[in-house]
Structure formats: structure tokens, C-alpha cells
Amino acid sequence: MAAARVSVIIPAYRAEATIGRAVRSLLDQTLSDWEAVVAADDGADYAAVLAASGIADARIRHVRTPRPRTGAPGARNAAWAAAAGGVAAPLDADDAWFPRRLEVLLPIAEGHGAAADNVRVVDEATGRVLGMLFPEAEGDRLLDAEAFLATSVPIMALVRRDHMAGWDADVDLCDDLPFNLRAIDRAGGLPVTAEPLHEYRVRDGSICHSPDSDRRADRGYATCLARLEADGMGLADPAIRAAFRRSLVAKRALNRAYAEWRDRRPGGGTFQEFVAAAQR
């Protein structure tokens, strides 16, 4: 039996309330030649969780991390180790895809080596759209390292197997940065469609929006800076390494500004709300 064209990588930690929506958005894809690997990072039986909501599909497989709470990067690595597809497509258990996402992005990733899409940021509690990665009217684009590092919304790129370097288990919260930069380094840029095909959900209680998210992000930035000095983080192009180093310094400063804004604001607030407020 031939391997699927794309392996959808789903890390799951306390995801019982949201994983059904994420997987349904995968089942609704107009392209059907995929497999999914769910990596439980909390010891939960997500096959049973999905079955309880009426989801059972032979294309979905389940693995567990060696120990609970390894973190999303470690869970993604566990899923990728069990995957067989020619392209990796990460999907967080609290996000959702639009039906044409794989149909549109997979051919681009297969040909170019990597591909991504516009991202719609949505508040989980209210359904309100908080922002977009880019204005849709600006059209498709090819991101270099500098343009990618200027973004403030997570990008979940599809990456061809020969360009895959995995996720950094020692990098907390900001593991998407070195992951996408290595794809840009190896593929010669990251094509991004203007069409929004991925919905990034901002949810209270998620790891990215927990009360200590600023401290965890700062640790991640510090780890990346140390690794850049030690081994370059697998980035071959010295210009990309230098751009990453400058960006990490700026992101640490922005992260501190966010923490100050959140602490002054009644009820706090998420980083995406901070970015949206700053852009108004």
C-alpha cells in the first residue's frame, strides 16, 4: 500500500474539548490522500475521545510520547517518527483548517519544498476575528527569512520530507521559528497564499495563552540565541542566522512589552489581542 502524500501531525495535550473540531476539519478536506498521526502528550486515549464524538477513520493513527508533558515539539516529533507521508503538515489540536487547505498547499509544498497560507486569528470564546497574518488583498507572496521573522501570527507550514529537520524539543512556545526558518533555508523561501486556509484559535487556558506564556516564550528565545551561537540551529545560510539573532532580541523586547501591557490591563489579555491593539 502506497504511503499517503501528506502526513498530518497533531500533538494533543488536554485536547479532549477541541480535537474533534480539528480532526473534522481534516475529514472535510477536498483532498483525501492523507494520513494523520495524533501524538498524545498526556496519556489520554484520543482514539476513544474521537470515537465518542462519532469520528473513526482508518487514516488516523495514534501514538504516545515516551512520558507526559514533553511539550508540543516533542509530541510532533513522536508523530513524525511514525509518519510515512512525503510532506509533513502540522495541525494543532485546538485549530482548524478550511476544506481546500491541502488541495491548495500540498502541490506547492511538493514542488517547492514548503508552503504556507494566510492565517485567520479567531477568539475561541466569542468567535470574533482578531486579525490576519496578511491582508488578503495583498496577494500571494514568497517569504524570505526577514519577511517571515517580521510576522506576529504563527505559521504552520507544510514541509517536504527531504527538507524536514523536525521540531526543537528544548525550545518552548516559539519552536515554529526555527522550524519555518530551516524550511526557508532549505527550500529557498516560503510561498504563502493570500487565501486564508487555517484558523488559529486563541483560547484561554491553552499553553500559548497561559499566565506564564511570556516567561516561557522568553526561555524559548534565550534557548534559540544560545543554540545559534553553539551550532547555528541547523541553518546553513549565515544571513538567515544573523537575521534570526536580531529578531530574537526584538521579540524578547516585544514579549516584555506584552507582559507589561497584560499586567496593566483589567482581566489581562492574550498576545494576539496585544498585537491587534498595537496595530489600531
N, C-alpha and C positions, 0 to 999 in steps of 0.2 A: 504494500500500500504506500503510495507516494506521500511524502511529507506535505503538510499544508504550506501554502505560500507565505503565511504570516502567523507568528505566534503572539497572542495577546497575553501580556504579563500583568497579573493582577495581585498585588500584595494586599493582605487582609489582616487588619488588627481591630478587634472590636467593631467589625463592619456589618454585624447582623442587620442593622436597620437600613443600610444603604446598598449593600452588594447586589440585591435583587434588581434595583434600578440600573446599576452599572451593567450587569450581565444582560438584562433585557435590551439595553441599547446596543449590545453586541449582537444579540439574536436578531435584532431588527436591521442589521446591515444588509445593504443590497448586494454586497459581495459575500459569498458563502464559504470560500476556500480558506478557512482559518481554523486554528486550534486555540484554545485558551488554557492557561495554567494558572490556577489560583494557589497562592502560597500563604497558608495560614501561619501568622506570626504570634498567635495567641492560644494555640492548641485546639481551637474550635473546629468542629466538623462542618465545613461550609458546604459540602455536598448535601448534607441533611438540611442545612439552612435554606439552600436554594430549592431543594425538593419540596420543602414545606410551603414555599411560595409558588409551587407549580412549575419550577424550572428543572428540566432534566434533558441534557443534550450530550451525546457521545463525544462531541468535540471538546468538551470541558473536562480537564483533569485536575486533580488536587494533590498538592504536596504540602509538607510542613517544614518550617525552619528547624534547624537542629535544637534550638531552645527558644522559648518565647521571648518576645521583646528584643529581637535582633535589630529591629528597625526596618523601615521601608526599603532602603538599599539592599540590605541582606536578604530580605524576602524576595525582592525582584531577582537577585542573583540565584536564589534557590529555584525560582520558577524558570528562569532562563536555562539553568543547568538541565532541566527536564524537558525543555522545548526542542522541537525539531524543525521549525519553520525557517524559511530563508530570510525573514525580516522579523525584527522584534518591534512590538507595538505596546508600550506600557499604558495601562489603564488603571487609574486609582479607583478603589472600591467605593468612593463617595462621589465620583464624577460620572459623566455620561457623554456618549457620542451621538452625533446626528447620523441618520441612516446611511448617508453617502460617504462617510469618512474613509473607510477602507477602499471603496471603489475609486475615490479621487486620489488618495495619497499613496496607496500601495504601488501603482505603476511608476510614480515619480521616485519613490524610495528604491525600487528595484533597478531603475535606470541610473539614477544619480548617486545612490548610496545612502541617502537620508531624505526625509521630507517631514514637513510640519504644516500646521494650519492656523488660521486665526482662532483665537480663544475668546469665548464669551464668559465673563465672570458673573456669577449669579449668587445672590444671598439665599442660603438654604431655607431660612425661616420664612422669608416673605416672597421669594421668587423674583425679587427686584434685580434687574440687570445693573451691576455696579460699574461695568466698564468692558472694554475690549482690548485685546492685545494691540490691534491696529485699527484705524478707521477702515471699514470695508471698502469705501470708495477709492482708497489709495491703490488698490490693485495688488496683484501677486508681487512677490519680491524674493530676492536671494540674499539671505543674511550672511554677512561675514562676522568675524568674532566681535568686532567693535559694535556693530549694529545689534547683535544678539545680546551682548552684555549691557546695552542701554535699555533693554526691555525690563518690565517690572511685573509681568504675569508669567507664571510657569508655562513652559513649552514642553509638550510631551511628543518628542519626535519619533517617527518610525525610522529605524536604522537597519540597514542590510547586514547580514551576518558577518561578512568579511570586514565590516567597519565597526563591529561591536567590540567594546572593551569592558562591558559590564558597568556596574554601579559601585561607588566607593563606600564600603560599609562603615568606614571611620568618619564619614562626612555627614553631619547631622543637618537635616532640613534642606540644605542647599545642594544636594547631590545632583540635581538636574543641571547645575552649571558645568562641572567637569564632563558629565555625560554628553551634553549637547556640544560643548567645545571640542571634544575629541571627534564627534561626528563631523563638525565643521572642518576640523583639521584634516581628517582623512578623506572626506568627500569633496572638499573644495567649496564649502559654503552650504547653507541650509535653505532649500527652497521652501517658501511659506505661501500658502494660498490665501487670497483675500477672503474667501468664503469661510465663515465660522462653522467648524465641524466638531468642535469639542467644547463642552460646557464644564467649566471649572467651578465647583460648588464651594462657597465659603461657609463653613459650618462651625458653630460654636462647639467646643469640645474636641475638635479634631486636633491632631498633633501639630499641624501647621498654624493653628489658631488658638493654641493653649496659652494660659497666662505666662508661661515661661518661654514662649516661642522666640522672643528677642534674644534671650540668653542662649538658647540652643542654636539659633542662627549664628550668633557671634562665635560660638565654639566651632561651628562648621567653617565659617570664614577663616578663623585662625588656623584650623587644620589645613585648609587649602593653601594658605600662604606658606605654612611650614613645608607642606609637600612640594609646592612649586620650587622652593629653594633646594629641597633634598633630591627630588627625582623628576621634576617637571610635570608630574601627574600624567605621563603618557602623551604629552603634547609635543609633537615634533617641531612645529614652527615656533622659533623664538619670539616672533612678533605676537603670536597668539598668547604665549606665556606672559609676555610683558603686558599685553592688554588685560589679561586676566588678573594679574597682580594689581594693576591700577584700579580695576573695577572692584576688586575685593576691598581695597582700602576705602573706596567711595561707598560701597554697600554697607560696610561696618558703620560708617558715619550716618548713613540714612537709617540704618537699623536703630541706632541710638536715638535719632530724632523721632522715629516712630514710637519708641518706648516712652519718651518724654511726652509726646502728644497723647498717647493712650492713657498715661498715668494722670494727666491733667483733665481728661475728658470724663464726665459722669457716665458710668457704665462701661468705660473702656472703649474698645473698638479694634477691629482687625486691621492687618497691614493693608489689605486691599481697600478698605474704607479710608485709611490714611492716604494712600496714593490717589484715590479718587478725589478726596478733599483738596489735596495739594494741586491737582490739575484744574480745579474750578477757578 
